[in-house]
Amino acid sequence: MKILIYGLNFAPELSGAGKYTAEMAHMLTERGHDVRVVCAPPYYPDWKVADGYSMWRYRRDTIRGMRVWRAPLWVPPRPSGLKRMLHLASFALCSLPLLARQVAWRPDAVILIAPTMACAPGALALARVTGAKAWLHVQDYEVDAAFDLGLLKSARAARAAYWIERLVLKRFDVVSSITGQMVERAVSKGVDPTKTEFLPNWVDTRDIFPLGRVSEYRETLGIPATNTVVLYSGAIGAKQGIETLADAAAALAARDDITFVFCGNGGARDDLVKRCEGLRNCRFLPLQPVSSLNELLNVADIHVLPQRSDAADLVMPSKLTGMLASGRAVIAMARPGTALHEAVANNGMIVPPEDTNALVEAITTLAADDAQRAAIGTAGRRYAETMLSPLSTLLTLDTRLALLTGEDAAGAGAPGTVASGAAAPGAKPMATPLANGGILPARVEESEVE
């Protein structure tokens, strides 16, 4: 099957949608499909185009057998609501010539990854011209997020954006998302329930696992062996509610036995550093390489996952999968009924969003109880092993694609019914996804698009 994956973010980005898009593309390739990718140069979560890439030039890479075209885009160093919209629009516009190049290839399926919905018209046009099936996979409801988080505030713009979004969503042959609540949101926006699919994000528990020793990061960061480490690792942006963690660190500043470690980059990082200025119980690290992820996650005695209450079910934090797989205790800030609450309720500790006092109490409770931390970590590890299998998710995608296009699936089984752990008879071996950051280039060829 010829599959075009079209999305803003891709490898070698280390977090967010780019990580999962790259792993999806890689595993579909390993299952025998001919996969091409149209994306942007890597820039997230730093909001700065990575070294070796250009903001203004087209580029073609070959990554593990996949042809990857990268379109220029404008990346604002300090993104605001309007700047984000211009940023997304720049990629949607500049990527159109790359979509036109794929017409002669005639893909069987075009998979658009949201964000960004600004690319939906181009994806749908390519699908209609070539006779391909159009699939939208929602990692992030950017329109809802822009208005609910206050990034954009115009009521007239909101009405227009939601009307266009509903119109576009109903044109796709399949709309999928990463939580049941996000799938239900698509239905509420007018998508036929029979055209939806649940494709949760995943984690390979062979790459992320509990260490049987002390993490090397503890010595690197100069943290005493007796201290309880509270770790936040991931993008540091507007949707994370990271300021609550800074307030918790300040509230616990008198405790010399609790250390906060913040690892990641993003638009809100400078503000976080400023909030924690002068706090001796805080350590900061930039986003770490894939090869160090398991070591990093195991420095935690407690993982913390903040989330703003107004971001509930607009996004599902991708960092949660690794936290659970590490076998360390997790504290999540989530409202009842949300996907994050459901995932952590029986596998961690839940506190209300943006409630600093509740977070401080949860941290001090777990810091004082080694047995409770161990029990929570064991439950989270078990959940990751049984519910977050990459094989199950990718076989669901593969089978639904086959039903759509009339092509043979690389694996067998009805959507959502494949048990994790073993492929169907005759299926090609499933590749092992990297734990964070997707796939790394085995060979790169560069050329400018004329």
QUINORLIN-V50699 format. One line per field, one symbol per residue. ss: DSSP state (~ for helix, > for strand, _ for the rest). phi: phi as a letter, one per 20 degrees, with the letter a starting at -180 (. if undefined). A space follows every 50 residues. Layout:
ss=???
phi=???
//
This chain:
ss=_>>>>>>_________~~~~~~~~~~~~~~___>>>>>>>__________ ________>>>>>__>>>>>>_________~~~~~~~~~~~~~~_~~~~~ ~_______>>>>>>__~~~~~~~~~~~~~~__>>>>>>_>_~~~~~~~__ ____~~~~~~~~~~~~~~~____>>>>__~~~~~~~~~____~~~>>>__ _______________~~~~~_______>>>>>>_________~~~~~~~~ ~______>>>>>>_____~~~~~~~______>>>>____~~~~~~~~___ _>>>>___~~~>__>____~~~~~~___>>>>>_____~~~~~~____>> >____~~~~~~~~~~~~__~~~~~~~~~~~~~~~~~~__~~~~~~~~~~~ ~~~~~_____________________________________________
phi=.ecddcafdagefebmfgfffffgffffffeoeedccdbdffbeeflbff gnccfddfbcddclneecddefbedffcfcgfffffgffffgffegffff feffflfebddeddfcffefgffffffffemfedcddeebeffffgefem fccfffffffffffffffgfeefbccbecfffffffffeoffgfddbecf fcbefeedbffebffffffgemegfefeedddcqfdcfeemfffffffff fdffeedcceddcqcqfefffffffegnefedcccfgefgfdfffffeff ecedcebffedgmebcgfffgfgfffmdfcdddbegnefffffdgdcadd cfgmdffffffffffffecfffgffffffffffffeddffffffffffff ffffenefffcdofgndeffobefgnfffefefffbomddfebccdbeef
//
